[in-house]
Amino acid sequence: MSPIPHFLVIPFPILGHVNPLMRFSQFLVEHGCKVTFLNTEFSQKRAMAASSSSEQHNNNKNNKNSINIVTLPDGLSDEDDRNDLIEFHHSLKTTMSEKLPKLIEDVNKNNGNEESKISCIVVSVNMGWALEVGQILGIKGAVMCPPSATSMASLYCIQRLIDDGVINSETGLPIKNQELQLSPDMPVMDPAKLIWSNLGKSFFDRMVQETQTLISFGQWWLCNTAYELEAGVFSISPKLLPIGPLLPDDDLNTSTSFWKEDQTCLDWLDQHPPRSVVYVSFGSLAVMESNQFRELALGLNLLDKPFLWVIRPSNTNKHNNNYVLPEGFKGDKGKIVSWAPQRKVLNHPSVACFVSHCGWNSTIEGLYGGVPFLCWPFFSDQFQDKAYICDVWKIGMGFDKDENGVITRKEIKKKVEKLLGDEEIRENSLKWKEIVMKNIAEGGRSSENLKKFINWVKE
């Protein structure tokens, strides 16, 4: 009998990485694997504070469905700024890489026998240093990609884009005004809107280094997508393996949210007829300028529709979002919450559409819910995700900005009404929902790929 694979899963400690890697861990457990999930002490503290019951975060090793959660310090104090991703990454790497071998030794010792030792380390982007540690210790390594497969393919192709004279080797910005196609079957991309393009030179330098590490030490780049969603991507590298969409089992006690979810919004949704509510949420990182926030509020005011609007708390004590509802905002048709159980919201029959920043996790959850999108991307991979939503899958629309770069209240009202009157988009949304559900069902392509990966670890 072959030993049970034991995975050490290490996300970059932001919600957009922690959530999909926790979902991935759930799927591994369901396939009979052991999982140790490494959170930073700071992230775990936030998750426990946000949870309605700290029991959700107990290790409870006797429960066959449990995921063993362990922590390491990230090298910063609670008051330090974790929004500076370059400094944050440097602190993580220097602090955690030094402590990781001892943690692996302790986990192996606590498991009690040779066959239960950690057999594979799986990391998200920005945590490639852990794969280097793993190789030194003789442990297999893989990457679990929180962004789309297209975003990961663009990272994989950085050196090619530099060699072909498409982007500048120092800044990552396009050398000339031209469209880009990473492979013949992929949609055309704007090189000025690649995943790193508006995040600065230091971030690009970091991505170049990180990509080389992931290529060198990550045998597989596991993608939270279905093959049909991004079919052209997978010819770029055999490392890219679609295993999604990974959606959590709500019965398992593995909450990782950094904010307390307001469950009352589900009762509120129950009081509304099917396909009547406009859901608005911009994820865990996006920050909206005050004048744009005002236009959004007054645009929702103009709608002849109920709306559920997530206005997220600040990410840090130092960076207050300063969201103040404008004079004239009534909000009598809507409900505002600070954080929502999004997957449940998007699967609720009363939700008519999703006004979204187009982060990949939200995109996947909207696809699974069969909900049409109104796309409002802010940065990084969100522009590529919008292109898939609007131009490839044809399940959404974008907003047009005015001469000052603002999406006006009238534009918001107009696009909501136009989207909700578009039956073709609605039908496409239901069609793509069926496709992704088939992929994760028993015998589906994504399900079989996950088994392929687990069998590789067993070898």
CORHU-V348414 format. One record per pair of residues at least 12 apart in sequence whose ideal C-beta (glycine too) atoms are under 10 Angstrom apart, sorted by the first residue. I is the first residue (numbers start at 1). GAP is how many residues later the second one is. Records with the same first field share a line. If there is no record, write none. Layout:
# CORHU-V348414
I = GAP, GAP
This chain:
# CORHU-V348414
1 = 114
2 = 113, 453, 456, 457
3 = 31, 110, 111, 112, 113, 114, 116, 454, 455
4 = 28, 29, 30, 111, 112, 115, 454
5 = 23, 26, 27, 28, 29, 30, 113, 114, 115, 135, 448, 449, 450, 451, 452, 453, 454
6 = 22, 27, 28, 29, 30, 62, 101, 102, 105, 109, 110, 111, 112, 113, 114, 133, 451
7 = 17, 18, 21, 22, 26, 27, 28, 29, 30, 60, 111, 112, 113, 114, 115, 133, 135, 137, 447, 450
8 = 26, 27, 28, 29, 30, 60, 62, 92, 95, 96, 99, 100, 110, 111, 112, 113, 114, 115, 122, 126, 131, 133
9 = 12, 13, 15, 16, 19, 26, 27, 28, 29, 30, 58, 60, 111, 112, 113, 114, 115, 133, 135
10 = 26, 27, 28, 29, 30, 62, 82, 86, 90, 111, 112, 113, 114, 117, 119, 120, 121, 123, 124, 134
11 = 13, 14, 26, 27, 28, 29, 32, 111, 112, 113, 114, 115, 116, 133, 135, 245
12 = 28, 31, 73, 76, 77, 80, 111, 112, 113, 114, 115, 116, 134
13 = 25, 26, 27, 28, 29, 30, 31, 33, 61, 69, 75, 79, 83, 111, 113, 114, 245
14 = 29, 68, 69, 71, 74, 110, 112, 132, 244, 270, 271, 301
15 = 28, 31, 32, 131, 241, 242, 243, 244, 268, 269, 270, 300, 324, 344, 346
16 = 108, 130, 131, 267, 268, 269, 343, 344, 345, 346
17 = 26, 106, 107, 108, 109, 110, 127, 128, 129, 130, 344
18 = 19, 21, 22, 25, 26, 28, 29, 106, 128, 238, 239, 240, 266
19 = 127, 227, 229, 235, 236, 237, 238, 239, 265, 323, 324, 342, 346
20 = 104, 124, 125, 126, 127, 204, 224, 225, 226, 227, 228, 236, 340, 341, 344
21 = 16, 17, 18, 101, 102, 103, 106, 123, 125, 203, 225, 235
22 = 13, 15, 17, 25, 45, 47, 224, 226, 230, 232, 233, 234
23 = 121, 201, 221, 222, 223, 224, 225, 226, 229, 231, 233, 320, 338, 341
24 = 13, 98, 100, 120, 122, 198, 200, 219, 220, 222, 224, 426
25 = 12, 42, 43, 44, 97, 119, 221, 223, 227, 229, 231
26 = 39, 41, 220, 221, 222, 223, 226, 228
27 = 216, 217, 219, 220, 221, 222, 413, 419, 420, 423, 427
28 = 39, 92, 94, 422, 425, 426, 429
29 = 34, 35, 36, 37, 38, 220, 223, 225
30 = 35, 219, 222, 420
31 = 416, 419, 420, 422, 423
32 = 32, 422
33 = 86, 87, 421, 424, 425
34 = 27, 32, 33, 34, 73, 77, 82, 83, 84, 85
35 = 31, 32, 33, 34, 83, 87, 219
36 = 23, 31, 32, 33, 34, 67, 68, 71, 72, 74, 75, 82, 85
37 = 22, 30, 31, 32, 33, 34, 85, 217, 219
38 = 30, 31, 32, 33, 34, 58, 62, 65, 66, 69, 83, 85, 89, 92
39 = 18, 30, 31, 32, 33, 35, 217
40 = 31, 32, 33, 34, 35, 36, 42, 51, 52, 55, 56
41 = 30, 31, 32, 33, 37
42 = 29, 31, 32, 33, 34, 35, 36, 38, 40
43 = 28, 31, 39, 213, 215
44 = 13, 25, 26, 27, 28, 212
45 = 12, 26, 33, 213
46 = 32, 210, 211, 212, 213, 269
47 = 22, 207, 208, 209, 210, 211, 212
48 = 21, 207
49 = 209, 210, 211
50 = 205, 206, 207, 208, 209, 210, 211, 289
51 = 202, 204, 205, 206, 209, 210
52 = 203, 208, 209, 211
53 = 200, 202
55 = 198
56 = 196, 197, 198, 199, 200
57 = 12, 196, 197, 198, 199
58 = 195
60 = 193
61 = 49, 50
63 = 189, 190
65 = 184, 186, 187, 188, 189
66 = 186, 187, 188
67 = 185, 186, 187
68 = 39, 42, 43
69 = 185, 187
70 = 33, 34, 36, 37, 40
71 = 32
72 = 20, 23, 24, 25, 26, 27, 28, 30, 31
73 = 18, 19, 22, 23, 26
74 = 14, 15, 17, 18, 19, 21, 22
75 = 12, 13, 15, 16, 17, 18, 19, 20, 21, 23, 24
76 = 12, 15, 16, 19
78 = 238, 239
79 = 237, 238, 239
80 = 236, 238
81 = 234, 235, 236, 237, 238
82 = 233, 234, 236, 237
83 = 202, 204, 232, 233, 235, 236
84 = 118
85 = 41, 114, 115, 117, 118, 121
86 = 113, 114, 116, 117, 119, 120
87 = 115
88 = 38
89 = 37, 38, 40, 114, 117, 120, 121
90 = 116
92 = 34, 35, 37, 38
93 = 33, 34, 35, 36, 37, 39
94 = 35
96 = 31, 33, 34, 37
97 = 30, 32, 33, 35, 36
98 = 35
99 = 34
100 = 21, 29, 30, 32, 33, 34, 37
101 = 32, 33, 35, 36
103 = 15, 30
104 = 13, 14, 17, 26, 29, 30, 33, 35
105 = 12, 13, 32
108 = 29
117 = 20, 21, 22
118 = 16, 19, 21, 22
119 = 19, 20, 21, 338, 339, 340
120 = 14, 19, 20, 21, 22, 99, 100, 333, 334, 336, 337, 338
121 = 12, 13, 14, 16, 18, 19, 20, 21, 22, 96, 97
122 = 12, 18, 19, 20, 21, 22, 96, 98, 100, 331, 335
123 = 18, 19, 20, 21, 90, 91, 94, 95
124 = 19, 20, 21, 22, 23, 90
125 = 18, 19, 20, 21, 22, 26, 27, 30, 70, 82, 85, 86, 89, 96
126 = 20, 80, 81, 84, 87, 88
127 = 16, 17, 83, 86, 87
128 = 13, 15, 81, 82, 83, 84, 85, 86, 87, 88, 89, 90
129 = 80, 81, 84, 88
130 = 83, 87
131 = 12, 82, 83, 85, 86, 87, 88
132 = 81, 84, 85
133 = 84
134 = 83, 84
135 = 81, 82
140 = 77, 78, 79, 80, 316, 317, 319
141 = 72, 73, 75, 76, 77, 78, 79
142 = 72, 75, 76, 77, 78, 79, 80, 97, 99, 311, 314, 315
143 = 70, 71, 72, 74, 75, 76, 77, 78, 79, 80, 96, 97
144 = 74, 76, 77, 78, 79, 80, 99, 100, 102
145 = 69, 73, 75, 76, 77, 78, 79, 80, 95, 96, 97, 98, 99, 215
146 = 77, 78, 213, 214, 215, 235
147 = 48, 76, 77, 78, 212, 213, 214, 216, 233, 234, 235, 237, 238
148 = 47, 75, 76, 77, 81, 82, 85, 210, 211, 212, 215, 216, 233, 234, 236, 237, 240
149 = 37, 72, 73, 74, 75, 76, 77, 78, 80, 81, 82, 83, 84, 85, 87, 91, 92, 93, 95, 211
150 = 32, 33, 36, 37, 39, 45, 73, 75, 79, 80, 82, 83, 86, 210, 231, 234, 235, 237, 238, 242
151 = 43, 44, 45, 72, 79, 82, 209, 229, 230, 231, 233, 234
152 = 43, 59, 62, 69, 70, 71, 72, 73, 78, 81, 84, 85, 87, 88, 229
153 = 29, 30, 33, 68, 70, 77, 79, 80, 81, 82, 83, 84, 87
154 = 26, 28, 32, 35, 37, 40, 41, 42, 43, 53, 57, 79, 82, 227, 230
155 = 39, 40, 41, 52, 53, 55, 56, 59, 60, 66, 226
156 = 26, 55, 58, 59, 65, 77, 80, 81, 83, 84
157 = 23, 25, 26, 37, 54, 79, 80
158 = 14, 36, 37, 38, 46, 49, 50, 52, 53, 54, 57
159 = 49, 52, 53, 56
160 = 22, 76
161 = 13, 14, 19, 21, 30, 33
162 = 13, 46
164 = 16
165 = 13
166 = 12, 14, 25, 28
167 = 13, 24, 25, 27, 29, 30, 37
168 = 33, 36
169 = 35, 39
170 = 31, 34, 35, 38
171 = 25, 26, 29, 30, 33, 34
172 = 19, 22, 23, 24, 25, 27, 28, 29, 31, 32, 33, 35, 36
173 = 18, 19, 21, 23, 24, 25, 28, 31
174 = 16, 17, 18, 19, 20, 23
175 = 16
176 = 15
177 = 13, 14, 15
178 = 12, 13, 14
179 = 12
180 = 12, 13, 14
181 = 51
182 = 12, 50, 51, 53, 54
183 = 48, 49, 50, 51, 52, 53
184 = 48, 51
185 = 45, 46, 47, 48, 49, 50
186 = 44, 45, 46, 47, 49, 50, 206
187 = 43, 45, 197, 200, 201, 204, 205
188 = 199, 203
189 = 194, 195, 198
190 = 193, 194, 197
192 = 191
193 = 184, 186, 187, 188, 189, 190, 191, 193, 194
194 = 13, 186, 187, 189, 190
195 = 12, 184, 185, 186, 187, 188, 189
196 = 12, 15, 184, 185
197 = 182, 183, 186
198 = 180, 181, 182, 185
199 = 180, 181
203 = 177
214 = 25
215 = 22, 24
218 = 21
219 = 20, 22, 234, 237, 238
220 = 18, 19, 20, 21, 23, 229, 232, 233, 236, 237
221 = 16, 17, 18, 19, 20
222 = 17, 18, 19, 20, 21, 22, 24, 227, 228, 231
223 = 16, 17, 18, 19, 20, 21, 22, 23, 137, 223, 226
224 = 18, 19, 20, 21, 22, 23, 136, 137, 139, 140, 222
225 = 15, 16, 17, 18, 19, 20, 21, 135, 138, 139, 142, 163, 211, 214, 221
226 = 16, 17, 18, 19, 138, 141, 206, 209, 210, 211, 212, 213, 214, 218, 219, 220, 223
227 = 14, 15, 16, 17, 208, 212, 217, 218, 219, 222
228 = 14, 165, 204, 207, 208, 210, 211, 217
229 = 13, 15, 16, 134, 135, 138, 159, 163, 164, 203, 206, 207, 210
230 = 12, 154, 158, 162
231 = 161
232 = 160
241 = 205, 208, 209, 211, 212, 215
242 = 197, 203, 204, 207, 208
243 = 196, 197, 202, 203, 204, 205, 206, 207, 208, 209, 210
244 = 116, 120, 123, 124, 192, 195, 196, 202, 205, 206
245 = 115, 116, 118, 119, 120, 122, 123, 191, 192, 194, 195, 201
246 = 115, 118, 194, 200, 204
247 = 96, 100, 117, 118, 121, 122, 189, 190, 193
248 = 95
250 = 91, 93, 94
255 = 86
257 = 27, 82, 83, 84, 85
258 = 26, 54, 55, 57, 81
259 = 25, 51, 53, 54, 56, 78, 79, 80, 81
260 = 53, 77, 78, 79
261 = 76, 77, 78, 79, 80, 81, 83, 84
262 = 46, 48, 73, 74, 75, 76, 77, 78, 79
263 = 74, 77, 78, 81
264 = 71, 73, 76
265 = 12, 14, 43, 44, 45, 70, 71, 72, 74, 75, 76, 79, 80, 83
266 = 42, 74, 75, 78, 79, 82, 84
267 = 68
268 = 38, 40, 66, 67, 69, 80, 82
269 = 37, 39, 66, 71, 75, 76, 79, 80, 81, 82
270 = 78, 79, 80
271 = 35, 64, 79
272 = 33, 34, 36, 63, 76, 77, 78, 79, 80
273 = 33, 76, 77, 79
274 = 74, 75, 76, 77, 78
275 = 30, 74, 75, 76, 77, 78, 96, 97, 145, 151
276 = 29, 30, 31, 73, 74, 75, 76, 144
277 = 28, 29, 30, 31, 56, 57, 58, 68, 71, 72, 73, 74, 75, 76
278 = 22, 25, 27, 28, 29, 30, 31, 55, 56, 73, 74, 75, 76, 77, 96, 134, 138, 141, 142
279 = 28, 29, 30, 31, 61, 63, 66, 67, 69, 71, 72, 73, 74, 75, 76, 77, 87, 90, 92, 95
280 = 16, 19, 20, 27, 28, 29, 30, 31, 54, 56, 73, 74, 75, 76, 94, 96, 132, 136
281 = 27, 28, 29, 30, 31, 56, 58, 59, 61, 64, 65, 73, 74, 75, 76, 78, 81
282 = 14, 27, 28, 29, 30, 73, 74, 75, 76, 77, 80, 94, 95, 96, 100
283 = 27, 29, 59, 73, 74, 75, 76, 77, 78, 79, 95, 99
284 = 28, 31, 55, 73, 75, 77, 78
285 = 27, 30, 72, 74, 93, 94, 95, 97
286 = 26, 35, 71, 72, 73, 90, 91, 92, 93, 96
287 = 25, 27, 28, 32, 34, 35, 36, 91
288 = 23, 24, 33, 35, 69, 88, 90
289 = 116, 117
290 = 31, 32, 33, 34, 36
291 = 35, 113, 114, 115
292 = 84, 109, 112, 113, 114, 115, 116
293 = 18, 28, 29, 30, 31, 32, 33
294 = 29, 30, 31, 32, 33, 34, 35, 112, 115
295 = 31, 107, 111, 112, 113, 114, 115, 116, 117
296 = 13, 15, 27, 30, 33, 59, 80, 110, 111, 112, 113, 116
297 = 12, 14, 26, 27, 28, 29, 31, 32, 33, 34, 37, 39, 112, 115
298 = 27, 28, 29, 30, 31, 32, 110, 111, 112, 114, 115
299 = 56, 100, 108, 109, 110, 111, 112, 113, 114, 115, 116, 117
300 = 29, 30, 31, 33, 34, 36, 55, 109, 112, 113, 116
301 = 24, 25, 27, 28, 29, 30, 31, 32, 33, 108, 111, 112
302 = 107, 108, 110, 111, 112, 114, 115
303 = 30, 31, 106, 109, 110, 113, 114, 117
304 = 29, 109, 112, 113
305 = 28, 29, 47, 48, 108, 111, 112, 115
306 = 26, 27, 28, 29, 44, 46
307 = 24, 26, 27, 28, 29, 45, 46, 48, 109
308 = 26, 27, 28, 29, 32, 37, 40, 42, 43
309 = 22, 25, 26, 27, 28, 31, 46
310 = 25, 26, 27, 28, 29, 30, 32, 35
311 = 12, 14, 25, 26, 27, 28
312 = 25, 26, 27, 28
313 = 25, 26
323 = 13
342 = 12, 14, 19, 20, 23, 24, 27
343 = 18, 19, 21, 22, 23, 25, 26
344 = 21, 25
345 = 20, 24, 26
346 = 16, 18, 19, 20, 21, 22, 23, 24, 25
347 = 18, 21, 22, 23, 24, 86
348 = 21, 23
349 = 20
351 = 15, 18, 19, 20, 21
352 = 19, 20, 64, 67, 68, 74
353 = 13, 18, 19, 20, 21, 43, 44, 62, 63, 66, 67, 69, 72, 73, 76
354 = 12, 15, 17, 18, 19, 20, 21, 35, 41, 42, 65, 75
355 = 18, 19, 20, 21, 41, 44, 57, 60, 61, 64
356 = 15, 17, 18, 19, 20, 21, 26, 29, 30, 33, 40
357 = 18, 19, 20, 21, 22, 25, 28, 29
358 = 15, 16, 17, 18, 19, 20, 23, 24, 25, 26, 27, 28, 29, 30, 31, 32, 38, 40
359 = 18, 19, 20, 21, 22, 23, 26
360 = 20, 21, 22, 24, 25, 28
362 = 20, 23
363 = 12, 18, 19, 22, 23, 25, 26, 30, 32, 33
364 = 21, 72
366 = 23, 29, 30, 63, 66, 67
367 = 21, 22, 26, 28, 62, 65, 66, 68, 69, 70
368 = 64, 65, 68, 69, 72
369 = 60, 64
370 = 25, 56, 57, 58, 59, 60, 61, 62, 63, 64, 66, 67
371 = 24, 25, 55, 58, 59, 62
372 = 17, 22, 23, 24, 25, 47, 48, 50, 53, 54, 55, 56, 57, 58
373 = 12, 13, 16, 17, 20, 22, 23, 24, 25, 46, 52, 56
374 = 15, 16, 22, 23, 24, 25, 33, 38, 41, 42, 44, 45, 46
375 = 12, 13, 14, 15, 20, 21, 22, 23, 24, 40
376 = 22, 23, 31, 36, 39
377 = 12, 21, 22
383 = 15
386 = 12
389 = 36, 40, 43
390 = 35
393 = 32, 35, 36, 38, 39, 42
394 = 28, 30, 31, 33, 34, 35, 37, 38
395 = 24, 29, 30, 31, 32, 33, 34, 35, 36, 37, 38
396 = 19, 23, 26, 29, 32, 33
397 = 18, 19, 21, 22, 25, 28
398 = 17
399 = 12, 13, 15, 16, 17
400 = 14, 15
